[in-house]
Amino acid sequence: MAWRPVLYLIASGAAPARELPAVAAELTGEWDTCVITTPEGSRFFDTGRMAELTGHPVRTSFKDPGAPDILPAASAFAAAPATFNTINKWAAGISDTLALGLLNEAIGLGRPIVTVPWLNAALARHPAFGHSVAILRECGVTVLLDEENLPGDDEQRRVSFPWEQLRAELARIRVTLASGGSSG
Ligand SMILES: Cc1cc2nc3c(=O)[nH]c(=O)nc-3n(C[C@H](O)[C@H](O)[C@H](O)COP(=O)(O)O)c2cc1C
């Protein structure tokens, strides 16, 4: 099997999380994929089925003190989909879910991180969101965000989650890791 760095794929409670099992199944050829969700995110897909697909339990809550780590250490992080709520809390350094705790630590560790916020257009215009995205970018997080492609004001306009862009960014990160670099 090909070299597979460890990817923490971190989902929060947005509708595209329903598509995560298919995405994780595709990624497992290239990445040793570990899925973590917020408590809300865990409602969007079958976590038991996801564990079978990835070979790792889906983690949602903090482990008990003294309990061993059940996941290998991460080489890279993908927070996708990321809700308005999770993006704002992450930028503010709040760690009240395991998902946020891992994402906050990831910034401190300097590991490659990509995120795809997914929220409606009205929420995207809230000033806190713009600040949060700017903070995360300053911290070196790659934020894949096209404000013209968000569910929104015009319900007739079809939008789709940019899984392809996420896959392309992960491929780029994997090449950088293979050459021994950090992301950049
Ligand atoms: C069916 C459904 C779809 C949702 N889709 C979104 C979404 O696309 N983006 C978003 O920011 N919140 C969405 N929400 C609301 C979030 O789940 C909610 O704000 C939650 O508190 C987020 O918590 P988390 O960030 O810890 O996952 C959705 C909720 C439901 C029930």
The ligand as an ORCA input file, in Angstrom:
! r2SCAN-3c Opt
* xyz 0 1
  C     -30.073     19.955      8.988
  C     -29.164     21.048      9.499
  C     -28.285     21.658      8.621
  C     -27.437     22.680      9.076
  N     -26.566     23.254      8.185
  C     -25.713     24.208      8.614
  C     -24.749     24.763      7.720
  O     -24.670     24.423      6.529
  N     -23.877     25.681      8.217
  C     -23.911     26.104      9.523
  O     -23.093     26.958      9.889
  N     -24.811     25.585     10.391
  C     -25.707     24.643      9.977
  N     -26.598     24.103     10.858
  C     -26.642     24.625     12.241
  C     -25.521     24.023     13.093
  O     -25.621     22.613     13.129
  C     -25.597     24.609     14.512
  O     -25.252     26.002     14.483
  C     -24.710     23.892     15.506
  O     -24.801     24.527     16.779
  C     -23.262     23.862     15.045
  O     -22.485     23.233     16.044
  P     -20.981     22.749     15.717
  O     -20.287     23.911     15.086
  O     -20.431     22.414     17.077
  O     -21.094     21.559     14.838
  C     -27.464     23.085     10.433
  C     -28.347     22.444     11.308
  C     -29.180     21.444     10.852
  C     -30.086     20.754     11.837
*
